[in-house]
């Protein structure tokens, strides 16, 4: 697993950075795929820094996660 950039000043102890955002950041494909299928999962929700899961995945070059998240967006547009 390769993460291009992580600066500790971006995080504080009160920040929420879990679930889908965390899996997207680290490129955990299976976890991202499972989470977006759960009811109530909001892939467009922004975290403490204003980034969505897609932005974290793109920032760290996780192509498979990007494809999953974009695929979900395509499905929502066709409904």
N, C-alpha and C positions, 0 to 999 in steps of 0.2 A: 504494500500500500504506500503510495507516495502523495504527500501533501506539499504543495508548492509554497504555501505562505500561511503562517499563523503568528500573529503578534499578540503577546500577552496583554498589551495595553488595551486591546479590543474587548477584553472580557473582564468582568468583575464578579464578585462572589454572589451577587443577587441576580445576575443575568440568567434568563432561561435559554438554554441551548440544548434541547433534548430531542428525542424522537426523530422525526423526518429530517430536520435540519442537521442533526448530528450525523445521521447515516448518509445524507447527501454530501456533507463536508468530507467525510472519510471514504466515500465511494463504496459503501456496503450495499451492493446491488440487491441481494436477496431481501435485506431488511427494508430497503426503499420500496421494492415491489410489494411486499406484504403490507407495509404501512399505508400506502396509497389506496389499497383496496378496503381498508377499514372505514366503517361509517364514521363520519365526523372528522375525518382527516382533511385538513385544509392545506393543500400544497402551495397555496398562494399567500399563506400567512407569513408575515415578516417577523424577524426576530429583533432582538434588542438593538442591532446595528442597522436595521432596515433592509436586510437581505432576505430573500426567499430561498427555499431549498435549491431551486434551479440555479440561482446565482452562486451559491456555495459550490455546487457540483461543477459548474462551468469554471469558476475561479481556480479549482484544483484539478481540472482536466479529466473529470470522471465521465467519459463519453457514454457509457452504458446507463448511468444514472440520469444523465441529461436526456437520453432517448426515452427512458421510462417516463420521466416527468413531462416531457413534451408530448408523448403519446397519450398521456392522461388528459392533457389540455385539448388535444385533437378530439378525443372522445367526448369531452364535455361540450365542445362547439357543435358537434353533429347531433346532439340530443334535442 
